[in-house]
Amino acid sequence: MFPEAIFDATLDLLSDEIRGQEIPSPAPLNTDSWLARSVLQKALRRGMTDLALSAAAQLHLLDRRTLWRRLIVTALEDLGPQEFGTIAAVVCAARNSGWRTRSGGDWPIIAALIRRACAGTRSQVANDLWNIALHDPALSDAKADICELSPDAVRELSMQASDLGVRASAALVAIGQAEWCDSGSYDYRAFFEVYAARAPVETAVLSEAFRITRVPLAGLLLILGHETAQPVARINDDVAPVAWNGPIPTFAMDQYTRSGKTVIRQFVQQSAIWNRFCKHWHIQKPNHIAAAAELLFRIDGAAVTSRALSRQSADLRNRSEILGCFMPVGAVHDAASVIRLQLPLIDKMRSSFKLT
């Protein structure tokens, strides 16, 4: 679909970078594949290079295909438009096993990419835009209208709509990733092709990222591409001191791991404060666990250092943070305060959980 020369140019630059680095010896983290994946992504979010390398070394032993996919997913979710060069390097290396073999094998490349990602900035602006497209009630009518459009008109809307939420909704339909209408017949390649003339390198890389992972953020990053030209500031999210369960940071024990799910369930059963809060806001019983898990993830697991903020990404973050939390939007900020208050208890439970 795209000339190989686009990908080769990125690999040539990465080859030069690898030749100039000392390769660290792998020091695998003693854990299962699920926790290793979680530790890798959370460590990259916080710029914890040694921990990220250790988790990657474990995945390198257990399942290299999973490792490469996780690196792409993490790049899409957590690096953002300002670090497109690193996203491109991850995708180009992941898709070309022959080049990796000729360059000395996977580990030197993985180590170089992790070091670069940890040293750079982070941005979850594509995640925020995805959350808005899925959960913002103000988009309900627009999303219904999009489902009635022709495929060409949907793709055009993804490029031209004035509201980024509408553009994102159209993009998700165009790549077959919209939960609210039948978009399964859409060919994602046609969506990326309409962007190729405007941004050929970005389109080629993000199309490959989507082909490999089917993560919709690849399409959303493409419509956010213009943000790379905007000035940014760096901030660190407000995070608690790291607690540990042996070699595992407890922030990796989130709702996407078996241990994290178990601890959250136990917390909800035991926390009178949380249950009083849920009762006050009339949160349905089945959502008590889901709401606590989502907020804990946002406060702890999804926290980043060196967050790159532009005016646009800050606006999207503010718009997104109250959406998709399994509760009325008016309750979200108070609920987050409750979870922050309860974090020492949660960390105590996670630290004492028996990992196998």
C-alpha positions as CSV (number, residue, x, y, z in Angstrom):
1,M,0.0,0.0,0.0
2,F,2.9,2.4,0.8
3,P,6.5,2.4,-0.7
4,E,9.0,0.5,1.5
5,A,11.3,3.5,1.2
6,I,9.2,5.3,3.7
7,F,9.8,2.6,6.3
8,D,13.5,2.0,5.3
9,A,14.4,5.7,6.0
10,T,13.2,5.3,9.6
11,L,15.1,2.0,10.0
12,D,18.3,3.6,8.7
13,L,18.1,6.3,11.4
14,L,17.4,3.7,14.0
15,S,20.4,1.6,12.9
16,D,22.6,4.6,13.4
17,E,21.1,5.1,16.9
18,I,21.7,1.5,17.9
19,R,25.3,1.5,16.8
20,G,26.0,4.4,19.1
21,Q,24.7,2.8,22.2
22,E,25.9,0.3,24.8
23,I,23.5,-2.6,24.9
24,P,22.3,-3.4,28.4
25,S,22.3,-7.1,29.4
26,P,18.7,-8.5,29.7
27,A,17.6,-8.8,33.3
28,P,14.1,-10.4,33.1
29,L,11.5,-9.6,35.6
30,N,10.3,-12.7,37.3
31,T,6.5,-12.6,36.5
32,D,3.9,-13.9,34.1
33,S,3.2,-12.5,30.7
34,W,0.2,-10.4,31.7
35,L,2.0,-8.6,34.6
36,A,5.1,-8.2,32.5
37,R,3.0,-6.4,29.8
38,S,1.4,-4.2,32.4
39,V,4.7,-3.3,34.1
40,L,6.3,-2.5,30.7
41,Q,3.6,0.0,29.8
42,K,3.3,1.6,33.2
43,A,7.0,1.9,33.5
44,L,7.3,3.6,30.1
45,R,4.5,6.0,31.2
46,R,6.6,7.1,34.2
47,G,10.0,7.1,32.4
48,M,11.3,4.2,34.6
49,T,13.8,2.9,32.1
50,D,15.4,0.0,34.1
51,L,12.0,-1.3,35.1
52,A,10.7,-1.1,31.6
53,L,13.8,-2.9,30.3
54,S,13.4,-5.7,32.9
55,A,9.7,-6.2,31.9
56,A,10.6,-6.2,28.2
57,A,13.4,-8.8,28.9
58,Q,10.8,-11.1,30.4
59,L,8.5,-10.7,27.5
60,H,11.4,-11.2,25.2
61,L,11.9,-14.6,26.8
62,L,8.2,-15.6,27.0
63,D,6.6,-14.2,23.8
64,R,8.4,-11.9,21.4
65,R,5.4,-11.4,19.2
66,T,3.4,-10.1,22.2
67,L,6.3,-7.9,23.2
68,W,6.4,-6.1,19.8
69,R,2.6,-5.7,19.8
70,R,2.7,-4.3,23.3
71,L,5.4,-1.8,22.3
72,I,3.2,-0.6,19.4
73,V,0.1,-0.3,21.6
74,T,2.0,1.6,24.2
75,A,3.4,4.0,21.6
76,L,-0.1,4.7,20.3
77,E,-1.6,5.1,23.7
78,D,1.1,7.0,25.6
79,L,3.6,8.8,23.3
80,G,1.4,11.1,21.2
81,P,2.0,13.3,18.2
82,Q,5.0,15.1,19.6
83,E,6.9,11.8,19.7
84,F,5.9,10.6,16.2
85,G,9.5,9.7,15.4
86,T,9.6,7.1,18.2
87,I,6.2,5.8,17.2
88,A,7.5,5.4,13.7
89,A,10.6,3.6,14.9
90,V,8.6,1.1,16.9
91,V,6.2,0.3,14.1
92,C,8.9,0.1,11.4
93,A,11.1,-2.3,13.6
94,A,8.1,-4.4,14.6
95,R,6.9,-5.1,11.0
96,N,10.4,-6.1,9.7
97,S,11.8,-9.2,11.3
98,G,14.4,-9.6,8.6
99,W,15.8,-6.1,9.3
100,R,15.9,-7.0,13.1
101,T,17.9,-10.2,12.4
102,R,20.4,-8.3,10.2
103,S,20.8,-5.6,12.8
104,G,21.9,-8.0,15.6
105,G,18.6,-9.4,16.8
106,D,15.6,-8.1,18.7
107,W,17.1,-7.1,22.1
108,P,19.4,-4.3,21.1
109,I,16.6,-2.7,19.1
110,I,14.0,-3.1,21.9
111,A,16.5,-1.6,24.4
112,A,17.1,1.4,22.2
113,L,13.4,2.0,21.6
114,I,12.6,1.8,25.4
115,R,15.4,4.1,26.3
116,R,14.2,6.6,23.7
117,A,10.5,6.4,24.8
118,C,11.4,6.8,28.5
119,A,13.6,9.8,27.7
120,G,10.9,11.6,25.7
121,T,7.5,13.1,26.4
122,R,4.2,11.3,26.9
123,S,0.8,12.3,25.7
124,Q,-2.5,10.4,25.9
125,V,-4.4,12.8,23.7
126,A,-5.5,10.1,21.3
127,N,-6.9,8.1,24.3
128,D,-8.8,11.2,25.4
129,L,-10.2,11.7,21.9
130,W,-11.3,8.1,21.7
131,N,-13.0,8.4,25.1
132,I,-14.9,11.5,24.0
133,A,-16.0,9.8,20.8
134,L,-17.3,6.8,22.7
135,H,-18.9,8.5,25.7
136,D,-19.7,12.2,25.2
137,P,-23.5,12.5,25.1
138,A,-23.2,15.7,23.2
139,L,-22.1,13.6,20.1
140,S,-25.1,11.3,20.1
141,D,-27.0,13.0,17.3
142,A,-23.9,13.5,15.2
143,K,-22.9,9.8,15.6
144,A,-26.4,8.7,14.5
145,D,-26.1,11.0,11.4
146,I,-22.6,9.6,10.6
147,C,-24.0,6.1,10.4
148,E,-26.4,7.2,7.6
149,L,-23.6,8.7,5.4
150,S,-21.8,7.0,2.5
151,P,-18.3,5.7,3.2
152,D,-16.8,8.6,1.1
153,A,-18.8,11.1,3.1
154,V,-17.7,9.6,6.4
155,R,-14.1,9.8,5.4
156,E,-14.5,13.4,4.3
157,L,-16.1,14.3,7.6
158,S,-13.2,12.8,9.5
159,M,-11.0,15.4,7.7
160,Q,-13.3,18.4,7.7
161,A,-15.6,18.5,10.7
162,S,-14.9,21.5,13.0
163,D,-15.4,19.5,16.2
164,L,-12.6,17.0,16.9
165,G,-15.2,14.7,18.6
166,V,-17.2,14.5,15.4
167,R,-14.0,13.9,13.4
168,A,-13.0,11.2,15.7
169,S,-16.4,9.5,15.6
170,A,-16.3,9.6,11.8
171,A,-12.7,8.1,11.8
172,L,-13.8,5.3,14.0
173,V,-16.7,4.4,11.7
174,A,-14.3,4.7,8.7
175,I,-11.9,2.1,10.1
176,G,-14.6,-0.3,11.3
177,Q,-14.1,0.4,15.0
178,A,-17.4,2.2,15.9
179,E,-19.5,0.3,18.5
180,W,-22.6,2.4,17.9
181,C,-23.3,1.5,14.3
182,D,-22.5,-1.3,11.8
183,S,-19.2,-0.2,10.4
184,G,-17.8,-3.7,9.8
185,S,-18.0,-3.4,6.0
186,Y,-15.7,-0.4,5.9
187,D,-12.2,-1.0,4.5
188,Y,-9.7,0.8,6.8
189,R,-7.2,1.1,4.0
190,A,-9.5,3.6,2.2
191,F,-9.5,5.8,5.3
192,F,-5.7,5.9,5.4
193,E,-5.5,6.4,1.7
194,V,-7.4,9.7,1.8
195,Y,-4.7,11.1,4.2
196,A,-1.7,9.9,2.2
197,A,-1.3,13.0,0.1
198,R,-1.5,15.3,3.1
199,A,0.9,13.3,5.4
200,P,2.5,10.3,3.6
201,V,4.9,9.2,6.3
202,E,2.5,9.5,9.2
203,T,-0.2,7.8,7.1
204,A,2.1,4.9,6.2
205,V,3.3,4.3,9.8
206,L,-0.1,4.6,11.4
207,S,-1.8,2.4,8.7
208,E,0.8,-0.3,9.5
209,A,0.2,0.2,13.3
210,F,-3.5,-0.4,12.8
211,R,-3.0,-3.4,10.5
212,I,-0.8,-5.1,13.1
213,T,-2.8,-4.2,16.2
214,R,-6.3,-3.0,15.2
215,V,-6.0,-0.4,17.9
216,P,-8.2,2.5,16.8
217,L,-5.9,5.2,18.2
218,A,-3.8,4.8,15.1
219,G,-6.6,6.5,13.1
220,L,-7.1,9.1,15.7
221,L,-3.5,10.0,15.9
222,L,-3.6,10.7,12.2
223,I,-6.4,13.3,12.5
224,L,-4.4,14.9,15.4
225,G,-1.2,15.2,13.4
226,H,-1.4,19.0,13.1
227,E,-0.8,19.2,16.9
228,T,2.9,18.5,16.4
229,A,3.3,22.1,15.3
230,Q,1.9,23.5,18.5
231,P,4.1,24.6,21.4
232,V,3.9,22.3,24.4
233,A,4.6,22.3,28.1
234,R,5.8,19.4,30.2
235,I,4.1,18.4,33.4
236,N,4.3,15.4,35.7
237,D,1.0,13.8,36.9
238,D,0.4,13.8,40.6
239,V,1.4,10.3,41.7
240,A,1.8,8.7,45.1
241,P,5.1,7.1,46.1
242,V,5.6,3.7,44.4
243,A,4.5,0.7,46.5
244,W,5.9,-2.8,45.7
245,N,4.9,-6.4,45.8
246,G,8.3,-7.9,45.6
247,P,9.8,-6.7,42.2
248,I,6.4,-5.7,40.9
249,P,5.2,-2.1,41.4
250,T,1.6,-2.1,42.6
251,F,0.6,0.5,40.0
252,A,0.9,-2.4,37.4
253,M,-1.7,-4.4,39.3
254,D,-4.7,-2.8,37.6
255,Q,-8.1,-3.9,36.3
256,Y,-6.5,-5.6,33.3
257,T,-4.5,-8.1,35.4
258,R,-5.9,-11.0,37.5
259,S,-4.3,-9.7,40.6
260,G,-5.6,-6.2,40.1
261,K,-9.1,-7.4,39.5
262,T,-9.1,-9.5,42.7
263,V,-7.8,-6.6,44.8
264,I,-10.3,-4.1,43.5
265,R,-13.1,-6.6,44.2
266,Q,-11.9,-7.0,47.7
267,F,-11.5,-3.3,48.2
268,V,-15.1,-2.6,47.2
269,Q,-16.3,-5.3,49.5
270,Q,-14.4,-3.8,52.5
271,S,-14.5,0.0,51.9
272,A,-17.4,1.6,53.8
273,I,-16.3,5.0,52.5
274,W,-16.6,3.9,48.8
275,N,-19.9,2.1,49.3
276,R,-21.4,5.2,51.1
277,F,-20.2,7.3,48.2
278,C,-21.8,5.0,45.6
279,K,-25.1,4.9,47.6
280,H,-25.1,8.7,47.8
281,W,-24.8,9.1,44.1
282,H,-27.2,6.2,43.3
283,I,-24.5,4.3,41.4
284,Q,-25.8,0.9,40.4
285,K,-24.4,-2.0,42.4
286,P,-22.9,-3.8,39.3
287,N,-20.9,-0.6,38.6
288,H,-19.3,-0.2,42.1
289,I,-16.4,-2.4,41.1
290,A,-16.1,-1.0,37.5
291,A,-16.1,2.6,38.7
292,A,-13.5,2.0,41.4
293,A,-11.3,0.1,38.9
294,E,-11.6,2.8,36.2
295,L,-10.7,5.6,38.5
296,L,-7.8,3.8,40.1
297,F,-6.5,3.1,36.7
298,R,-6.7,6.7,35.7
299,I,-5.1,8.0,38.9
300,D,-2.4,5.4,39.3
301,G,-1.9,3.0,36.3
302,A,-2.3,5.6,33.6
303,A,-0.3,8.3,35.3
304,V,2.7,9.7,33.3
305,T,5.7,11.9,33.8
306,S,6.8,14.5,31.2
307,R,3.2,14.9,29.9
308,A,3.3,17.1,26.8
309,L,0.4,19.5,26.9
310,S,-0.7,21.9,24.2
311,R,-3.8,24.0,24.5
312,Q,-5.7,21.5,22.3
313,S,-4.6,18.4,24.2
314,A,-5.4,20.1,27.6
315,D,-8.9,20.9,26.3
316,L,-9.4,17.3,25.2
317,R,-8.1,16.0,28.5
318,N,-10.5,18.2,30.5
319,R,-13.4,17.2,28.2
320,S,-12.5,13.5,28.6
321,E,-11.7,13.1,32.3
322,I,-15.4,13.0,33.4
323,L,-16.5,10.5,30.7
324,G,-16.7,6.7,30.8
325,C,-16.4,6.3,34.6
326,F,-19.6,4.3,35.2
327,M,-21.2,7.1,37.2
328,P,-22.9,10.5,36.7
329,V,-20.4,13.0,35.4
330,G,-21.1,15.3,38.3
331,A,-19.8,12.6,40.7
332,V,-16.4,11.9,39.0
333,H,-14.2,14.5,40.7
334,D,-15.5,13.6,44.1
335,A,-15.1,9.9,43.3
336,A,-11.5,10.5,42.3
337,S,-10.9,12.2,45.6
338,V,-12.3,9.2,47.5
339,I,-10.1,6.8,45.5
340,R,-7.0,9.0,46.2
341,L,-7.8,8.9,49.9
342,Q,-8.2,5.1,49.8
343,L,-5.0,4.6,47.7
344,P,-2.8,3.7,50.8
345,L,-5.4,1.0,51.7
346,I,-5.5,-0.3,48.1
347,D,-1.7,-0.3,47.9
348,K,-1.5,-2.3,51.2
349,M,-3.8,-4.9,49.7
350,R,-1.9,-5.0,46.5
351,S,1.5,-5.3,48.2
352,S,0.3,-8.3,50.3
353,F,-1.5,-10.1,47.4
354,K,0.2,-13.4,46.7
355,L,1.4,-13.4,43.2
356,T,2.0,-16.7,41.5
